[in-house]
Amino acid sequence: MPSEIQIATRYLRLAARAWGPDEGLPVLALHGWLDNAASFDLLAPLLPEIRLIALDLPGHGLSGWRPPGMHYHFIDFIADVVAAADALHWDRFALLGHSLGAGISSFVAATIPERITHLGLIEGLGPLSGDPSEGPRQLARSLSQMDDLEQKNPPVYGSLKEAILARHEGSDLTRSAAAIITARGTQPVAKGVSWRSDPRLTFKSPIYLTEEQVLAFLGAIQAPTLLIRGEKGYLINRAFMTERFRRVPQLEMRMLPGGHHLHLEEPEPIAAALAEFYRSAAGSPLETSG
């Protein structure tokens, strides 16, 4: 069973789940958009020699929310992750990210390359980019959403079972995977359960990085990088990813069975690939269990 920990950074309190021995290879794991630390519940136990700490990113799971009036800019998550590593006293560590978490991880690795030993990515490499000509319209929509926040009521479900079904039907998650994410991502309210996540996470970003900016960050990654893609995943038919793949200096790619959340669908082959990948960072063989 994982242990629940709290990480006090300068501005926010972050919740996390931790697996593995204190002396194991330190790996900071980052989940996808609207997911939470439970995203790694099936994968982490298969890597028993790794000290894997899975964050609830700000606004997600049990972590604190940004102050009123603030947006959830992609670039701000980078500072959150570095602050968490500092609070853990991890001078050198590896990263493991899924989807949004993979985008964040790739930028962390580019920003503090001297501290990152290995970069493990699942179904993600950099953030979504935007067309600069759409910037004014994008910002106007984001501001409008913030103005309407007080009138926005999160959905309430009669039971946890109903919330699980809603998450399953509204995403690519299997029913069992949705149950894992939803159990941590909901809280009891007067008439049932509702989401814990900050409603502002669903708002349009005020501004997107350009693809040129994303490529510059990817080119600055120095750590050995493993990108795991699902055979039915998000990255499989994304043409713009071809150039992103070329920019990462030490990139290895694996195609494995599953969709976008393949680490929650078939975690065993992902664990085997990651154990092999992290072996050189640990300095000794890493064993998988299961």
Secondary structure, 3 states (H helix, E strand, C coil): CCEEEEEECCCCEEEEEEECCCCCEEEEEECCCCCCHHHHCCCHHHCCCEEEEEECCCCCCCCCCCCCCCCCCCCHHHHHHHHHHHHCCCCCEEEEEECHHHHHHHHHHHHCHHHEEEEEEECCCCCCCCCHHHHHHHHHHHHHHHHCHHHCCCCEECCHHHHHHHHHHCCCCCHHHHHHHHHHHEEEECCEEEECCCHHHHCCCCCCCCHHHHHHHHHCCCCCEEEEEECCCCCCCCCCHHHHHHHCCCEEEEEECCCCCHHHHCHHHHHHHHHHHHHHHHCCCCCCCC
